[in-house]
Amino acid sequence: MSKDHLVKLLEELCFFGDVEITHTFSKNQKPILSVCCIKKENLFEVSYLFQVTYIQDQTSVIYKTVDDAATAIDDSLNNSPEEAANLI
């Protein structure tokens, strides 16, 4: 899956910001991570964060931009589990 495709997928998750949707990514038919979009609202603006949860150790990382989240997901999908763990 290309990084551009990941960015579009993450943007679509946020489009449905009033509904909690989690997308799970698998590698070799084994789930490796899930991601959800978190809507943050304050008086003047709405912003979105991306929570990536790594299935193996249940570690969650919050990314502030769609590009950062897409890069983290792309790295995890294209590296061995040991290499991906070192990227966290």
C-alpha positions in Angstrom: 0.0 0.0 0.0 1.5 3.3 -1.0 1.9 6.2 1.5 -0.5 8.3 -0.6 -3.1 5.6 -0.2 -2.5 5.5 3.5 -2.9 9.3 3.7 -6.3 9.1 1.9 -7.4 6.2 4.2 -6.6 8.2 7.3 -8.3 11.3 5.9 -11.4 9.2 5.3 -11.3 7.9 8.9 -11.4 11.5 10.1 -14.2 12.4 7.7 -16.5 10.3 9.8 -15.3 12.0 13.0 -18.5 11.6 14.8 -18.2 7.8 14.6 -15.5 5.7 16.2 -13.9 3.7 13.4 -10.7 1.7 13.9 -8.8 0.3 10.9 -6.6 -2.8 11.5 -3.5 -3.5 9.3 -2.2 -7.0 8.8 1.0 -8.4 7.5 1.1 -12.0 6.3 -2.6 -12.4 7.5 -1.5 -11.4 11.1 -2.8 -8.1 12.6 0.1 -5.8 13.4 -1.4 -2.4 14.2 -4.7 -0.5 14.3 -5.3 3.2 13.9 -8.2 5.5 14.7 -8.8 9.2 14.3 -9.4 11.3 17.4 -11.3 14.5 16.9 -10.2 17.4 19.1 -12.4 20.5 19.3 -11.9 23.7 21.1 -13.7 27.0 20.8 -12.0 28.1 17.6 -11.0 25.0 15.7 -11.3 21.3 15.1 -8.2 19.2 14.8 -7.5 15.5 14.4 -5.0 13.2 16.0 -4.1 9.7 15.0 -3.8 6.9 17.6 -1.7 4.0 16.3 -1.8 0.9 18.5 0.8 -1.8 17.9 -1.0 -5.1 18.4 2.0 -7.2 19.7 2.7 -5.1 22.8 -0.4 -2.9 22.8 1.7 0.2 22.7 -0.2 3.3 21.5 1.4 6.3 19.9 -0.4 9.6 19.1 0.5 11.4 15.9 -0.4 15.0 15.3 -0.4 14.9 11.5 -1.8 12.6 8.9 1.7 12.4 7.3 3.4 11.3 10.5 0.8 8.6 11.1 1.0 7.4 7.5 4.8 7.3 7.7 4.7 5.2 10.9 2.2 2.8 9.4 4.1 2.5 6.2 7.3 1.8 8.1 5.6 -0.9 10.2 4.1 -2.5 7.1 7.4 -2.5 5.2 9.8 -3.6 8.0 10.3 -6.7 10.0 8.6 -6.8 13.4 11.9 -6.2 15.2 12.7 -3.2 12.9 9.2 -1.7 13.4 9.5 -2.0 17.2 12.7 0.1 17.0 10.9 2.8 15.1 8.5 3.5 18.0 
